[in-house]
Amino acid sequence: MIGTRKLGGLEVGAQGLGCMGMSHAYGVHDDDAESVATVHRALELGVTLLDTANVYGAGENEKLVGRAIAGRRDEVVLATKFGIVHTEAGMGARGDAAYVKQCCDESLQRLGVDHLDLYYQHRVDPQVPIEETWGALAELVEAGKIRYAGISEASAETIRRAHAVHPVTALQSEWSLWTRGIEDEILGTCRDLGIGIVPFSPLGRGFLTGTVSSAKDLPEGDMRRGMPRFAEDNFARNLAIVDALRALAADKGVTAGQLALAWVHAKGDDVVPIPGTKRRKYLEENVAAAGLALSEEDIAAIERAAPADAVAGARYPESFARIVDK
């Protein structure tokens, strides 16, 4: 069993479970039984924070998570998101009040629950004042449909403006050894305001585990095939980082992925990473990383092996990057 941590006033297991890959983005999604078993095993291990979104699998991921937690709602801290929309022009964001409330009702129905523990704004809508979006979230709290509100991939200024309307409980943004952008200003802002940090892709979308040896190994339709860091001209340079991590990990008798995940855990008691998996084997490997203690010397050695400026390629293609709040 892992311990617990606090995201604002919300107590959760020290590590969460990202459920996206069970229905969306990465590879083949044809084993719902194993996905459900993975959720059940997570709960047994003290992983209480389950993370999904309305956009994952066009709602199918929420339905899957709902089936997995049926009869076990009290064991779960349930998080989902709204705000990403797909248009003819590509990926966009929407945050008007009516849409926020509509999405919440639809997610509740798909998940088969009467309230959400944590409801995130998945992306910031540049056309709608953040105050409108967060006013709607505050009304959902008052209505008892959500307990806490969070935000994802938001700038420090946006976080402050949202927090002035209603407390932001958690920021969900990408944070790992090869994605360090929140450390400049956003992390300090969150800590000033008492906002918890929920890093997604703490294993670099699986790259830092060392299990992907070539982009060609990824299945057709896998989102990573279109990501710059997995492109052929960047892949070999980034693999050198993994090789350096693997050498350090071997000295500790752990995997490169466990070492990378332990580094995220070591960044503070207000940090609850949500590595995603659809298999119990990898869930158990990830959970073991939560108990791996790192000394200051260990952390320094890891950061020398994986310096932030050594990563080759942008983290998103332009079609994704354009809806990240700057």
Disulfide bonds with the S-S distance in Angstrom:
none
